[in-house]
Amino acid sequence: MKFAPTILQHEFIGLNAKVVKSSHPNYVGIEGRVINETRNTLVITHGNKNKTIAKNTAVFHFTMPNGTIVEINGKAIVGRPEDRIKKKLRRRW
């Protein structure tokens, strides 16, 4: 799947997310709206509960506003959201 590297600089709060892989087996399958993001975690509303997911142990599917689903490894988005948005990314391909 090809996508612009600027997707890593996108704001994730408010997007729908799903955990598709994780080293913690209970995290897999959690899906819902992202309500908060910290340096190392995403808080996702799953049913009536808020679930805190560690970024560096999971792979996420984010649904963008135009309906596109993007798979992002959580290790790529570790860091404070305000710093990640400002950071310039090198093209690795």
C-alpha positions as CSV (number, residue, x, y, z in Angstrom):
1,M,0.0,0.0,0.0
2,K,1.5,3.4,-1.0
3,F,0.7,6.5,0.9
4,A,2.3,9.9,1.4
5,P,4.7,10.1,4.3
6,T,2.8,13.1,5.6
7,I,0.2,10.7,6.9
8,L,2.4,10.2,9.9
9,Q,2.1,13.9,10.7
10,H,-1.7,13.7,10.6
11,E,-3.9,14.4,13.7
12,F,-5.3,11.1,14.9
13,I,-7.8,12.3,17.5
14,G,-11.3,12.0,16.1
15,L,-10.4,9.2,13.6
16,N,-11.7,5.7,13.8
17,A,-8.9,3.2,14.6
18,K,-8.6,-0.5,14.9
19,V,-5.8,-2.6,16.5
20,V,-4.9,-5.3,14.0
21,K,-1.7,-6.7,15.5
22,S,-0.2,-6.4,19.0
23,S,2.2,-8.2,21.2
24,H,-0.5,-8.0,23.9
25,P,-3.2,-10.4,22.6
26,N,-6.1,-8.7,24.4
27,Y,-5.5,-5.5,22.4
28,V,-6.2,-7.1,19.0
29,G,-9.6,-6.3,17.7
30,I,-10.2,-3.1,19.7
31,E,-11.8,-0.5,17.5
32,G,-13.4,2.8,17.9
33,R,-12.8,6.5,17.9
34,V,-9.5,7.9,19.1
35,I,-10.3,10.3,21.9
36,N,-6.8,11.1,23.2
37,E,-3.2,10.7,22.3
38,T,-0.1,10.9,24.5
39,R,3.5,10.3,23.8
40,N,3.3,6.5,24.1
41,T,-0.5,5.7,24.0
42,L,-3.7,6.1,22.2
43,V,-7.0,6.1,24.0
44,I,-9.8,4.5,22.0
45,T,-13.5,4.4,22.9
46,H,-14.4,0.7,22.5
47,G,-18.1,0.1,23.3
48,N,-18.8,2.1,26.5
49,K,-15.2,1.9,27.8
50,N,-12.0,3.8,27.1
51,K,-9.1,1.5,26.2
52,T,-5.5,2.7,26.5
53,I,-3.3,1.1,23.9
54,A,0.5,1.4,23.8
55,K,1.7,2.7,20.5
56,N,5.0,0.8,20.2
57,T,3.4,-2.7,20.6
58,A,0.6,-2.4,18.1
59,V,-0.2,-1.9,14.4
60,F,-3.3,0.2,13.7
61,H,-5.8,0.7,10.9
62,F,-6.9,4.3,10.8
63,T,-9.9,5.3,8.7
64,M,-9.2,8.7,7.2
65,P,-12.0,11.3,6.7
66,N,-12.3,10.4,2.9
67,G,-12.8,6.7,3.8
68,T,-9.3,5.5,3.1
69,I,-8.0,2.9,5.5
70,V,-4.3,3.3,6.3
71,E,-2.2,0.8,8.2
72,I,0.4,2.4,10.5
73,N,2.9,0.7,12.7
74,G,2.7,2.3,16.2
75,K,6.5,2.6,16.4
76,A,6.3,5.1,13.6
77,I,4.0,7.4,15.6
78,V,5.6,7.2,19.1
79,G,6.2,10.7,20.3
80,R,4.2,13.7,21.5
81,P,1.5,14.6,18.9
82,E,2.5,18.2,18.8
83,D,6.1,17.4,18.1
84,R,5.2,14.7,15.5
85,I,3.1,17.1,13.5
86,K,6.0,19.6,13.3
87,K,8.7,17.0,12.5
88,K,10.1,16.8,9.0
89,L,10.3,13.2,7.7
90,R,12.9,11.7,5.5
91,R,11.7,9.7,2.5
92,R,13.0,6.1,3.0
93,W,12.0,4.8,-0.4
